[in-house]
C-alpha cells in the first residue's frame, strides 16, 4: 500500500505543476542531536506558473520554510522546502508530515504531502512501555526490562512512582547495560494508574529520564507478547 500511496501523491503533484523527486526522506539523527533539518527540492515542470498558497506541518515540533520565502514559480523554476524538526523527547522511528497548498486547492485538500521519517537512537530503552493488571485478579509482579545502548555504561540513579499502590524493585542484571524493574501492586480492587520515572546518569538530556506506565483496569489484561530482541541503536560518541 505504501508504493500505491506514493504513486497517487506523485500523480497529484504532477497535475499541480510542481515536481518533487522525493516525497519521503529518511534521516538518521545523532544520539545527541536537538533538531534535524531536511530539504525537499522541487521544480515547475509544467508550462504554466504555479503559486504556493500555504504550507504547514502537522506537528508544532516541526517548522517549514520555502527557500527565500518564494511562493511563485514560473515554468522551469526550481525551489526548495526546508523542514526543521525539534527532537524533544522523541525516540525511535518518527514520521512527520508537511502539507503544501497550491493556488486553487481546497483547505482540506493540499496538493502535496511530504514526509520526514526520522530515526532517533534510544540509548535507554524501557520495554514494555506499560504494565497492565485487571481488577479483581491476583496482584502478581510484572517487570520492565531496561536496555542500555551506548558505548559507555549508563547507570540508573533513582526510580520513583506516582501511585503508592505499586511497589517497585530495581534489579541490576549487567551494571550500566541491563536492568529489570519489578513492579507489584498492593491490591487490585479498583482501577488506577501510575507513572514510574527512571532517572539515569546519561549526559544527553533527552535520554536522561525514562517513563513507564502501570494500569489497573476493568478490561481483561492482554497476554504478554513474546519478548523480541532489542535492536541496538547507534552509540553516542
C-alpha positions as CSV (number, residue, x, y, z in Angstrom):
1,X,0.0,0.0,0.0
2,X,2.9,2.4,0.6
3,X,4.0,2.3,-3.0
4,X,0.4,2.9,-4.1
5,X,0.2,6.0,-1.8
6,X,3.4,7.3,-3.2
7,X,2.1,6.8,-6.8
8,X,-1.1,8.7,-6.0
9,X,0.7,11.6,-4.5
10,X,3.2,11.8,-7.3
11,X,0.3,11.9,-9.8
12,X,-1.4,14.7,-7.8
13,X,1.8,16.8,-7.7
14,X,2.2,16.4,-11.5
15,X,-1.2,17.9,-12.0
16,X,-0.3,20.8,-9.7
17,X,2.8,21.6,-11.8
18,X,5.4,21.1,-9.1
19,X,7.6,18.0,-9.3
20,X,9.2,16.7,-6.1
21,X,11.6,13.9,-6.9
22,X,11.4,12.7,-3.3
23,X,8.2,13.0,-1.2
24,X,9.7,10.8,1.6
25,X,13.0,11.4,3.2
26,X,14.6,9.3,5.9
27,X,17.1,10.9,8.4
28,X,19.4,9.2,10.9
29,X,19.6,11.6,13.9
30,X,22.7,11.6,16.1
31,X,22.0,10.5,19.7
32,X,22.8,14.0,21.0
33,X,21.0,16.0,18.3
34,X,18.5,18.5,19.4
35,X,17.0,19.1,15.9
36,X,17.3,17.8,12.3
37,X,16.9,19.7,9.1
38,X,15.6,18.2,5.9
39,X,15.4,19.7,2.4
40,X,12.9,18.8,-0.4
41,X,13.9,20.1,-3.8
42,X,11.3,20.6,-6.5
43,X,10.8,22.2,-9.9
44,X,7.9,23.6,-12.0
45,X,8.0,21.1,-14.9
46,X,4.7,22.4,-16.4
47,X,4.0,25.1,-18.9
48,X,2.1,27.4,-16.5
49,X,3.1,29.4,-13.4
50,X,2.4,27.8,-10.1
51,X,1.7,29.6,-6.8
52,X,2.1,28.1,-3.4
53,X,-0.7,29.5,-1.3
54,X,0.2,28.0,2.0
55,X,2.4,25.3,3.7
56,X,2.3,23.8,7.2
57,X,3.5,20.9,9.3
58,X,1.1,18.5,11.0
59,X,3.0,19.0,14.3
60,X,4.1,22.1,16.2
61,X,7.5,20.4,16.7
62,X,8.3,21.0,13.0
63,X,8.8,24.3,11.2
64,X,8.6,24.7,7.4
65,X,10.0,27.3,5.1
66,X,10.2,27.9,1.4
67,X,13.7,28.9,0.3
68,X,13.9,32.7,0.2
69,X,10.2,32.9,1.0
70,X,9.4,32.4,-2.7
71,X,5.9,31.3,-3.4
72,X,5.5,31.9,-7.2
73,X,7.3,29.6,-9.7
74,X,7.4,30.2,-13.4
75,X,7.8,27.2,-15.8
76,X,11.3,25.8,-15.3
77,X,11.8,27.5,-11.9
78,X,13.3,25.4,-9.1
79,X,12.7,25.7,-5.4
80,X,13.3,24.1,-2.0
81,X,11.2,23.3,1.0
82,X,13.2,23.1,4.3
83,X,11.9,21.5,7.4
84,X,13.4,21.6,10.9
85,X,12.2,19.0,13.4
86,X,12.8,19.6,17.2
87,X,13.5,16.2,18.6
88,X,12.5,17.0,22.2
89,X,11.8,13.7,24.0
90,X,11.0,11.7,20.8
91,X,12.8,8.4,20.3
92,X,12.6,5.5,17.8
93,X,11.1,5.9,14.3
94,X,9.0,9.1,13.9
95,X,7.1,10.2,10.8
96,X,6.3,13.9,10.4
97,X,4.2,15.3,7.5
98,X,4.3,18.6,5.7
99,X,1.3,19.8,3.6
100,X,1.5,22.2,0.7
101,X,-1.5,24.0,-0.7
102,X,-1.3,25.4,-4.2
103,X,-3.4,28.2,-5.6
104,X,-6.9,26.8,-6.1
105,X,-6.6,23.9,-3.5
106,X,-9.4,23.4,-1.1
107,X,-8.5,24.0,2.6
108,X,-8.9,20.3,3.3
109,X,-7.1,19.0,0.2
110,X,-3.5,20.2,-0.1
111,X,-1.9,19.2,-3.4
112,X,1.3,18.0,-1.9
113,X,2.2,15.9,1.2
114,X,5.8,15.4,2.1
115,X,7.0,13.0,4.9
116,X,10.2,13.2,7.0
117,X,11.0,9.9,8.7
118,X,13.5,10.4,11.5
119,X,15.3,7.5,13.2
120,X,16.3,8.6,16.7
121,X,18.6,6.4,18.7
122,X,17.2,5.1,22.0
123,X,20.2,5.0,24.4
124,X,17.9,3.9,27.3
125,X,15.0,1.7,26.3
126,X,12.2,0.6,28.6
127,X,10.2,-2.5,27.5
128,X,7.3,-2.7,27.6
129,X,6.1,0.9,28.0
130,X,3.0,-0.2,30.0
131,X,2.3,-2.9,32.5
132,X,-1.4,-3.9,32.9
133,X,-3.5,-5.7,35.5
134,X,-7.2,-6.5,35.7
135,X,-9.4,-5.5,38.6
136,X,-10.1,-8.5,40.9
137,X,-7.2,-10.6,39.8
138,X,-4.2,-11.7,41.9
139,X,-1.6,-8.8,42.4
140,X,1.2,-10.7,40.7
141,X,4.5,-9.0,39.9
142,X,5.4,-7.9,36.4
143,X,8.6,-6.3,35.1
144,X,10.0,-3.7,32.8
145,X,13.3,-4.5,31.0
146,X,15.7,-1.6,30.7
147,X,18.3,-1.9,28.0
148,X,21.3,0.5,27.6
149,X,22.6,1.1,24.1
150,X,25.7,3.2,24.5
151,X,29.5,2.8,24.2
152,X,29.8,3.8,27.8
153,X,27.7,2.4,30.7
154,X,24.7,4.3,31.8
155,X,23.7,3.8,35.4
156,X,20.2,4.2,36.9
157,X,20.3,6.7,39.8
158,X,16.7,6.6,41.1
159,X,13.2,5.3,40.4
160,X,10.1,7.0,41.7
161,X,6.4,6.4,41.1
162,X,3.3,8.4,41.4
163,X,1.0,5.8,42.9
164,X,1.6,4.2,46.3
165,X,-0.5,1.2,45.2
166,X,2.6,0.0,43.3
167,X,5.8,-1.2,44.8
168,X,9.0,-1.3,42.7
169,X,12.3,-3.1,42.9
170,X,15.2,-2.4,40.7
171,X,17.4,-5.4,39.8
172,X,20.8,-4.9,38.2
173,X,21.4,-7.6,35.6
174,X,24.5,-6.1,34.0
175,X,25.8,-2.9,35.6
176,X,25.4,0.0,33.2
177,X,23.9,-2.1,30.5
178,X,20.8,-4.0,31.6
179,X,18.3,-3.8,34.4
180,X,15.0,-5.2,35.4
181,X,12.3,-3.0,37.2
182,X,10.0,-5.3,39.1
183,X,6.5,-3.9,39.9
184,X,4.0,-5.4,42.3
185,X,0.5,-4.0,43.0
186,X,-0.6,-3.8,46.7
187,X,-4.2,-4.5,45.7
188,X,-6.3,-4.8,42.5
189,X,-9.7,-3.9,43.9
190,X,-10.3,-0.7,41.9
191,X,-9.0,0.8,38.6
192,X,-5.9,3.1,38.9
193,X,-2.9,4.2,37.0
194,X,0.7,5.2,37.9
195,X,3.8,6.5,36.3
196,X,7.3,5.2,37.1
197,X,10.1,7.7,36.5
198,X,13.5,6.2,35.8
199,X,16.4,8.7,36.3
200,X,19.8,7.8,34.8
201,X,23.3,9.4,34.7
202,X,23.2,9.8,30.9
203,X,24.8,13.1,29.9
204,X,22.4,13.6,27.0
205,X,19.3,15.3,28.4
206,X,16.8,13.6,26.1
207,X,17.9,10.1,27.3
208,X,18.3,11.0,31.0
209,X,14.7,10.3,32.1
210,X,12.5,7.4,31.0
211,X,8.9,6.7,32.0
212,X,6.9,3.5,32.3
213,X,3.2,3.3,33.0
214,X,1.2,0.9,35.2
215,X,-2.5,0.4,34.8
216,X,-5.2,-1.4,36.7
217,X,-8.5,-1.6,34.7
218,X,-11.7,-3.4,34.4
219,X,-10.6,-4.7,31.0
220,X,-9.0,-8.2,30.9
221,X,-5.2,-7.8,30.7
222,X,-3.9,-8.9,27.3
223,X,-1.5,-11.9,27.4
224,X,2.1,-10.9,27.4
225,X,3.7,-10.8,24.0
226,X,6.8,-13.0,23.4
227,X,9.9,-11.0,24.0
228,X,11.8,-9.8,20.9
229,X,15.5,-9.0,20.8
230,X,16.1,-5.2,21.1
231,X,17.9,-3.6,18.2
232,X,21.0,-1.7,19.3
233,X,20.9,2.0,18.5
234,X,24.0,3.8,17.1
235,X,26.1,4.7,20.2
236,X,26.9,8.3,21.0
237,X,30.4,9.5,20.8
